[in-house]
Amino acid sequence: RRASNVGETAAEEHQSAATLLRGLHKVKVELHRQQRHWSAANFLQSHWRGVRERRVVAARKKEVLKAVGVLHRSMQRYIWRKRMVGYVKDYLTEIDELDLLANDQELLTLRAKKLIERGVRIWIDRRRRERRARKASEKIQRAVRGFLARRRLLVDLFSLDTDTCMYFPERVEWGFRILLNCVHRLVGLERLSDEHPFEVTDYVALRLPDPDEVAHRSTTALKLRSYSGSCIVRPLRCGRFPGHAWDGPIHRLPDAGKTLHKLTRSSLADFKAFAESCTPGQHPLIGDIAGESEGIQGVENAFLKTLLSDAEVEPTLAGPLKDFLEEARKETGPAWPKRRRISGVRMDPHTGRRSYRDARWTSQRLLVHRCANTKVAAQLFCLINGYNRASGAVRGFVSVPFLPGTLVHRISAATAIQASIR
């Protein structure tokens, strides 16, 4: 027991010594710290560190306050701009001008788009113009080629390069001269006067209908070929047999001493009347007929005269009819004079009987005009055909029947051959 107590007492003493040493050390440290704190150098250093830190904090606080002001102003500006954009957007929505809301970049983008669109539109328009020009040139070339082909067909079909004669009846002499003057004006030739004489041919037209009386054809060549099939033209002969009163070798007059009888061919009952009915010399169509000049003077187409004097009619016409009116107004004579000729049987003033001496029935004297060249002949050919096609729909215009020289020769030859066979 005594030993244990001694051990505990020694431990307590040893523990208290260690504690004392540690306490001493702490006291020494505290004394050393207090010594340094209360020293002059330490005081200055601590004071300077405090001043420096306060300056740093003040500068940082100033920067923070400045940043807060900048952020506040920026936020106010942003809020104001946003409100103004909303207001402007609402206003532009009301006036339908939303394109004005674009910014600089968007404006540049829009401008670039507009430039590109304008360039593309210009390119498309240029391509369209080029395509239209190409198509127009193709149509013009096609029309010119067709025109030249049809013109060559007319020239070859009717031999206009070798025979430029145009035959027409005497009753349409005035209208033919008007149309011929139209062609002369187009090609630059001199205009024919009102008293221009046309040459009388050695052909007579037994049947020469108006162009609108035959079947309609779409082309000029077919129309004229169809029209020529309805015409009857024969050569006009006179003075071939001077020894016979009747111009033919097979007709002989009976002797005066023989018994007379009624001649069925001439419907005369005596020799003298038959002899007087013969027409030696010129044909009645060529010879001058008494009273013919009086019948021509002062006789004209009254409706055509009124049409020529009416200036309001011309704007309603076009093509050959308009050209015809313009050229007809330059004429000084009567408008389309009608020739009054004796065409049937007359009463002989000496014998008091019917005379067939100057009877012509439906025969018409043909006149001819030789064109200056093939171009004039072809142009006149087409102009008369167009005029005849258009004149049928307008009152007052008279059609102009005509035949080229080649068809006249063919028709007259066919008529002579058919008459010989019959």
C-alpha positions, 0 to 999 in steps of 0.5 A: 500500500505504501509503495502504491501511494508513493508511485501515485505521488511521483506521477502526480509530481511528474504530470504537474511539472509537464503542465507547468512547462507547457504553461510556461511556454505559452506564457513566454509565447504570449509575452513575446507576442505582446512584446512584438505587438507593442513595439514601434515597428510592429505598430507602424506595419499594422497601421500601414496594412490597415490603411492599405486595405482600407484604400483597396476596399474603398477603391473596390467599393468605388468600382462596384458603385460605378459598375452598379451605375453602368448596369443600372443605366444599361438596364434602364436603356434596355427596358426603354428600348424594349418598350419602344420596340414594342410600341413601334412594332404595334404602330407599324403593325397597324400601318402594315410596315413591318419591314422598317423594324429591321436592324442594320444587318437585316437591312444589309441582308434585305438590300442584298436580297433586293439586288439579287432579285433585281439581277435575277429579274433582269436576267429573266427579262433578258432571256425572255426578250431574247426568246421573243426575238428568236421566236419572232425571227423564226416566225418572220423567216417562216412567213418570208419563206412561205411568201416566197414559195407561194410567189414562186408557185404563182409565177411557175404555175401561170408562167408570169415570168414569160407572160405578164399579160392580164386580161379583163372584161371591158366593164371593169376597166375603171376598177382594174386601172384603180388596182393597177395604180395601187400596185404602181404606187407600192412598187414605185412606178408612175401612176396611169392617167384617167384616160389611159387606153388599154389594148383590145385583144383578139379574144372574146369572153362568152362567159366570165362570171364574177369571182364570188359566183364560183366555189370558195378556195383558200389559196389564190392559185386554187381559186383562180384555177377553179375560176378558170374552169367556169370561164369560156373564152374563144379567139375573136376572128374577123377578115379571114375569108374576104370572099364570104360575107360570113366569116367562115369557109363552109357558109355559102349563100343560095342562088337568087333564082332558087326557091327560098325557104326558111333557114333554121340557123338564122331564123330569116325567111329570105335571102336578102335578110340573111345577107344583111344579117351577115357581118363582114369585116370587123367583129361588132365587139371591135367596131364602133357602135352608134350611140356608144359614146353617149351611153357612157357619158355621165353614167356611174355607180351612184353608191360607190360615188357616195362611198368615196365622198364619205370620209367616215367610211375609210377608217372602218376598212382595211387592206385592199379596200382601203387602198382602193378607196385612197386611189379611187379618190384621185380619179377625176372622172365618173366612179365606175362608169357603166357601159350601155351597149346593145347586146341582143337583136335590133329592129332594122330601120330600113326593112322593119325586121329583126336584125342579128347583125350587131347581136353579141348576146353575152359576149364581152370584149376583153382588154389586156394590160402587159405588166412592166415585170414579173414582180408587178404581175404577181403583186397585181395578181394577189391584190386583185384576188384579195380585193375580190375576196373582201369586196363581197362583204361590203356593199358598193364595191364591184368585183374585178374578174381577170385571167392571166395570159396563160389561162386565156390561151388554154381556155380559148384553145379548149373552147376551139377544140370543143367547138370543132368536135361538136 
